[in-house]
Amino acid sequence: MRKILEVKALKKTFYKNKVPFAALNDIRFDVGKGECLGLVGESGCGKSTTAKIITHLTAPDTGSVLLDGAETLFLRGRKEREFYRKVQMVFQTPQDSFDPRRTLGDGIMESMRNQGMRKARAKERMYELLDMVELDREFAFRYPHEVSGGQCQRAAIARALAPGPELIICDEATSALDVTVQAQIAELLKKLQKEQGLSLLLICHDLALVQKLCDRVLVMYKGSIVEQGVPDEVIMHPKEAYTKMLVDAVF
């Protein structure tokens, strides 16, 4: 399987009151073309720090992040813009990720317009994306505060799809939603992954969701990956005490 993303030997230390805290300790994994990889663990284990390093929101102390075999951590200018076309992110609270002064339609079109797409074509594509995420086209004229969390998350997924990415990182993308809406968004992600040939990095703490969506799962604990494998195997036959604790808390 072709590797879209390769994460190698990531280390990150934060300081609190001048006391060092190892957020990431030699993190290594890859995501294959068309694969959904789950990254699970409790809050504070390093999942979101990993996502922030991959997407250049935080710099690692050491390590490497390769996209299609090429280093990405030191990109600037045009090359960094091209990186963000290929890698998109869906956040936990979608309302916070949209500009409250602009409509959802404008938010979805923004990256296309920034790439030089004509306004008429960007608008046409925006409507196609709303169809893709199963939102009525009239949602293009609504503002983030005028829609539900699930509806706004669908719009956020449409926005992530707009540049035509190879990889979408979902950072707790369903955890702020009601249980029934979580299931709907999960089904949508699964459908889009299959139809669009997307690779997904699903960062969450919900093992049931990972079991449903993911091809492989990594379990993180205190900045390290302590277990990995096929979800059914990891959940049904956990090897590490921490993984057993996670499983017992859910099932």
Secondary structure, 3 states (H helix, E strand, C coil): CCEEEEEEEEEEEEEECCEEEEEEEEEEEEEECCCEEEEECCCCCCHHHHHHHHCCCCCCCEEEEEECCEECCCCCHHHHHHHHHHEEEECCCHHHHCCCCCCHHHHHHHHHHHCCCCHHHHHHHHHHHHHHCCCCHHHHHCCHHHCCHHHHHHHHHHHHHCCCCCEEEEECCCCCCCHHHHHHHHHHHHHHHHHHCCEEEEEECCHHHHHHHCCEEEEEECCEEEEEECHHHHHHCCCCHHHHHHHHHHC
